[in-house]
Amino acid sequence: MSFFVLPFPTVDPVAVNIGPAPVRWYALAYIGGFVFGWLGMRALAGDDALWLRGQPRPTREGLDDLLVYVAFGVIVGGRLGHVLIYDPAYYFAHPLEIFQTWKGGMAFHGGLIGAVIGMAFYARRSRLPFLTIADICAAVAPIGLFFGRLANFIKPEMWGRESDVPWAMVFPGAGDIPRHPSQLYEAGLEGVALGLILLIAARSGALKHPGLVTGLFGVFYGAARIFCEFFREPDPVQEALPNGLTMGMVLSAPLILIGAGAIVFSLRQRNATA
């Protein structure tokens, strides 16, 4: 066991009180993810150099509607995903707690499904290619992932497995054993690293090939999430599976396959039109 353990930087989960209403860091993380994601989408959609001449894409004004659809899908899908995948028996016995999102409990994969539904609705209504819409959203998704993982760390929740690494921390509510700060691993890989990969890809012309950025997101997010699951402590009831697997691993593996398929499809379309 390591004799050097980093102290957990205890942060009040309430960022600020506006009158009698507390504003939590958890809520600010979602707000920040949507706001900075919206700004990122506007920057991408407005840069003609990133797109083929005449390539259909959303206008900057149209992105306002896209944000609303995606945000609604993320919040509803993320909550329902947590309720239905991780602890349906508890929430069916306490149905009012389904709406208490400020207590935490949002499933990424459920939020992703909700976001896809929102994107599909917007694409159909705007008569724009779905893959182009998906590419724009995928390119900025790491922003929300980064803020979300920081919120997990501040809360704290979703802490790591027991460890003796020099940067291990003792998390409140997780006993006296030092653990991996796995939330920060995920913020770094799913947020910063993935964001840089997708930014470089977009700046290198990937948006000119619908589906390519979406595919890259699926492959690299799925791989990053599976890697981080080896350091994250799974809930023994809700997340732990036989043979060392976790629910996060199982749900992320299909993203790699879907992402790889999207990349192949995009590159074949490019070759067919070259």
C-alpha positions as CSV (number, residue, x, y, z in Angstrom):
1,M,0.0,0.0,0.0
2,S,1.3,3.4,-0.9
3,F,2.2,5.8,2.0
4,F,1.5,8.8,-0.2
5,V,-2.2,9.5,-0.9
6,L,-3.5,12.7,-2.4
7,P,-6.2,14.4,-0.3
8,F,-9.6,14.5,-2.0
9,P,-10.3,18.2,-2.8
10,T,-13.7,18.4,-1.2
11,V,-15.9,20.8,-3.1
12,D,-19.4,21.9,-2.1
13,P,-21.8,20.1,-4.6
14,V,-23.8,23.4,-4.6
15,A,-22.0,25.9,-6.8
16,V,-24.2,28.9,-5.8
17,N,-27.6,29.5,-4.1
18,I,-30.0,31.7,-6.0
19,G,-32.5,32.7,-3.4
20,P,-33.9,29.4,-2.0
21,A,-32.8,27.4,-5.1
22,P,-29.4,25.7,-5.0
23,V,-27.5,25.5,-8.3
24,R,-25.4,22.4,-8.3
25,W,-22.2,21.7,-10.2
26,Y,-23.9,18.7,-11.7
27,A,-26.5,21.1,-13.4
28,L,-23.8,23.5,-14.4
29,A,-21.8,20.7,-16.1
30,Y,-24.8,20.0,-18.4
31,I,-25.4,23.7,-19.0
32,G,-21.7,24.2,-19.8
33,G,-21.6,21.2,-22.1
34,F,-24.6,22.4,-24.1
35,V,-23.5,26.0,-24.3
36,F,-19.9,25.3,-25.4
37,G,-21.1,22.5,-27.6
38,W,-23.5,24.9,-29.3
39,L,-20.7,27.4,-29.8
40,G,-18.5,24.7,-31.3
41,M,-21.2,23.6,-33.7
42,R,-21.7,27.2,-34.9
43,A,-18.0,27.5,-35.5
44,L,-17.9,24.2,-37.5
45,A,-21.0,24.9,-39.5
46,G,-19.9,28.5,-40.3
47,D,-16.4,27.5,-41.6
48,D,-16.7,27.0,-45.4
49,A,-13.2,25.6,-45.6
50,L,-14.3,22.5,-43.6
51,W,-17.0,21.5,-46.1
52,L,-17.3,20.7,-49.8
53,R,-18.7,23.4,-52.0
54,G,-22.5,23.1,-52.0
55,Q,-22.5,20.4,-49.3
56,P,-25.8,20.7,-47.4
57,R,-25.3,21.5,-43.7
58,P,-27.2,23.4,-41.0
59,T,-27.2,27.2,-40.9
60,R,-26.0,28.8,-37.7
61,E,-29.6,29.8,-36.9
62,G,-30.8,26.2,-37.5
63,L,-28.3,24.9,-35.0
64,D,-30.4,26.6,-32.2
65,D,-33.2,24.1,-32.9
66,L,-30.8,21.2,-33.2
67,L,-29.4,22.1,-29.7
68,V,-32.9,21.9,-28.2
69,Y,-33.7,18.5,-29.7
70,V,-30.4,17.0,-28.7
71,A,-30.4,18.5,-25.2
72,F,-33.9,17.1,-24.6
73,G,-32.9,13.7,-26.0
74,V,-29.7,13.6,-23.8
75,I,-31.5,14.5,-20.6
76,V,-34.6,12.3,-21.1
77,G,-32.6,9.4,-22.6
78,G,-29.8,9.6,-20.0
79,R,-32.2,9.5,-17.2
80,L,-34.4,6.7,-18.6
81,G,-31.3,4.8,-19.5
82,H,-30.1,4.9,-15.9
83,V,-33.5,3.9,-14.6
84,L,-34.1,1.0,-17.0
85,I,-30.6,-0.4,-17.3
86,Y,-29.0,0.0,-13.9
87,D,-31.8,-0.1,-11.2
88,P,-35.3,-0.5,-12.6
89,A,-36.6,-2.4,-9.5
90,Y,-35.7,0.5,-7.2
91,Y,-37.2,3.2,-9.4
92,F,-40.4,1.3,-10.1
93,A,-40.8,1.1,-6.4
94,H,-40.0,4.8,-6.0
95,P,-41.3,6.4,-9.2
96,L,-41.1,10.0,-8.0
97,E,-37.3,9.7,-7.7
98,I,-37.1,9.1,-11.5
99,F,-37.5,12.9,-11.8
100,Q,-34.9,13.8,-9.2
101,T,-32.0,14.2,-11.6
102,W,-30.2,16.5,-9.3
103,K,-29.2,13.5,-7.2
104,G,-27.2,12.1,-10.1
105,G,-27.9,9.0,-12.2
106,M,-27.5,9.7,-15.9
107,A,-26.5,6.9,-18.3
108,F,-24.3,7.9,-21.2
109,H,-25.6,5.2,-23.5
110,G,-29.2,6.2,-22.8
111,G,-28.3,9.8,-23.4
112,L,-26.6,8.8,-26.7
113,I,-29.8,7.0,-27.9
114,G,-31.8,10.1,-27.0
115,A,-29.4,12.4,-28.8
116,V,-29.6,10.2,-31.9
117,I,-33.4,10.4,-31.9
118,G,-33.2,14.2,-31.5
119,M,-30.7,14.4,-34.4
120,A,-32.9,12.2,-36.6
121,F,-35.9,14.3,-35.9
122,Y,-34.0,17.5,-36.7
123,A,-32.5,16.0,-39.9
124,R,-35.9,14.9,-41.1
125,R,-37.5,18.2,-40.3
126,S,-34.7,20.2,-41.9
127,R,-34.3,17.8,-44.9
128,L,-30.6,17.5,-44.2
129,P,-28.4,14.4,-44.3
130,F,-28.5,12.6,-40.9
131,L,-24.8,11.7,-41.0
132,T,-23.9,15.3,-41.5
133,I,-25.9,16.3,-38.4
134,A,-24.4,13.4,-36.5
135,D,-20.9,14.5,-37.5
136,I,-21.4,18.0,-36.2
137,C,-22.8,16.7,-32.9
138,A,-20.1,14.1,-32.5
139,A,-17.3,16.6,-33.0
140,V,-18.4,18.6,-30.0
141,A,-19.7,15.8,-27.8
142,P,-16.4,15.5,-25.9
143,I,-17.0,18.9,-24.4
144,G,-20.0,17.6,-22.6
145,L,-18.3,14.4,-21.6
146,F,-15.4,16.4,-20.1
147,F,-17.7,18.6,-18.0
148,G,-19.8,15.6,-17.0
149,R,-16.8,13.6,-15.7
150,L,-15.6,16.6,-13.7
151,A,-19.1,16.8,-12.1
152,N,-18.8,13.0,-11.2
153,F,-15.5,13.8,-9.5
154,I,-16.9,16.8,-7.5
155,K,-20.1,15.0,-6.4
156,P,-18.2,12.5,-5.8
157,E,-19.5,9.4,-7.5
158,M,-18.2,6.7,-9.9
159,W,-14.9,6.5,-8.2
160,G,-12.1,4.1,-9.1
161,R,-11.0,0.7,-7.8
162,E,-8.6,0.3,-4.9
163,S,-5.1,1.3,-5.8
164,D,-1.6,2.2,-4.4
165,V,-0.6,4.5,-7.2
166,P,0.9,7.8,-5.9
167,W,-2.1,9.8,-7.1
168,A,-4.7,7.6,-5.4
169,M,-7.4,9.3,-3.4
170,V,-9.7,8.5,-0.5
171,F,-13.2,9.4,-1.7
172,P,-15.9,10.4,0.8
173,G,-18.4,7.6,1.0
174,A,-16.1,5.0,-0.4
175,G,-14.4,3.9,2.8
176,D,-10.8,4.5,3.9
177,I,-9.1,2.7,1.0
178,P,-7.2,4.9,-1.6
179,R,-8.7,4.6,-5.1
180,H,-8.0,5.6,-8.7
181,P,-9.6,9.0,-9.5
182,S,-11.1,7.2,-12.5
183,Q,-13.5,10.2,-13.2
184,L,-10.4,12.2,-14.1
185,Y,-9.1,9.5,-16.3
186,E,-12.4,9.6,-18.2
187,A,-12.4,13.4,-18.4
188,G,-8.9,13.2,-19.9
189,L,-9.5,10.4,-22.4
190,E,-13.2,10.8,-23.3
191,G,-13.1,14.6,-23.1
192,V,-9.7,16.1,-23.8
193,A,-8.0,13.4,-25.9
194,L,-11.1,12.4,-27.9
195,G,-11.9,16.1,-28.5
196,L,-8.4,16.8,-29.9
197,I,-8.7,13.7,-32.2
198,L,-12.0,14.9,-33.6
199,L,-10.9,18.5,-33.9
200,I,-7.8,17.5,-35.9
201,A,-10.0,15.2,-38.0
202,A,-12.5,18.0,-38.7
203,R,-9.8,20.4,-39.5
204,S,-8.2,17.9,-41.9
205,G,-11.4,17.5,-44.0
206,A,-13.3,14.7,-42.3
207,L,-16.6,16.7,-42.4
208,K,-16.4,16.6,-46.2
209,H,-17.1,12.8,-45.8
210,P,-20.4,12.3,-44.0
211,G,-20.2,9.7,-41.3
212,L,-16.4,9.8,-40.8
213,V,-16.4,12.0,-37.7
214,T,-19.3,10.0,-36.2
215,G,-17.4,6.8,-36.9
216,L,-14.2,8.1,-35.3
217,F,-16.2,9.2,-32.2
218,G,-17.8,5.7,-31.8
219,V,-14.4,3.9,-32.1
220,F,-12.4,6.1,-29.9
221,Y,-15.1,6.7,-27.3
222,G,-15.9,3.0,-27.0
223,A,-12.2,2.1,-26.6
224,A,-11.6,4.9,-24.1
225,R,-14.6,3.9,-22.0
226,I,-13.7,0.2,-22.0
227,F,-10.1,1.1,-21.0
228,C,-11.3,3.3,-18.1
229,E,-13.7,0.6,-16.9
230,F,-10.6,-1.4,-15.8
231,F,-9.9,1.4,-13.2
232,R,-13.5,2.3,-12.2
233,E,-15.2,0.5,-9.4
234,P,-18.4,-1.0,-10.7
235,D,-21.5,-1.2,-8.6
236,P,-21.7,-4.9,-7.5
237,V,-25.4,-5.0,-8.1
238,Q,-26.0,-2.6,-11.0
239,E,-22.8,-2.7,-13.1
240,A,-20.6,-5.8,-12.3
241,L,-20.9,-8.7,-14.6
242,P,-19.2,-12.2,-14.7
243,N,-15.6,-12.7,-15.8
244,G,-14.5,-9.2,-14.8
245,L,-16.8,-7.5,-17.3
246,T,-18.9,-4.4,-16.5
247,M,-22.0,-3.0,-17.9
248,G,-20.0,-0.1,-19.3
249,M,-17.8,-2.4,-21.2
250,V,-20.7,-4.4,-22.7
251,L,-22.6,-1.3,-23.8
252,S,-19.5,0.4,-25.2
253,A,-18.3,-2.5,-27.4
254,P,-21.1,-2.1,-30.0
255,L,-20.1,1.5,-30.4
256,I,-16.7,0.4,-31.7
257,L,-18.3,-1.9,-34.2
258,I,-20.9,0.8,-35.3
259,G,-18.1,3.4,-35.5
260,A,-15.9,1.2,-37.6
261,G,-18.9,0.5,-39.9
262,A,-19.5,4.2,-40.3
263,I,-15.9,4.8,-41.1
264,V,-15.9,2.1,-43.8
265,F,-19.2,3.4,-45.2
266,S,-17.9,7.0,-45.4
267,L,-14.6,6.0,-47.1
268,R,-16.4,3.8,-49.6
269,Q,-18.7,6.7,-50.5
270,R,-15.7,8.9,-50.9
271,N,-14.0,6.5,-53.2
272,A,-17.2,6.0,-55.2
273,T,-17.5,9.7,-55.9
274,A,-13.8,10.4,-56.4
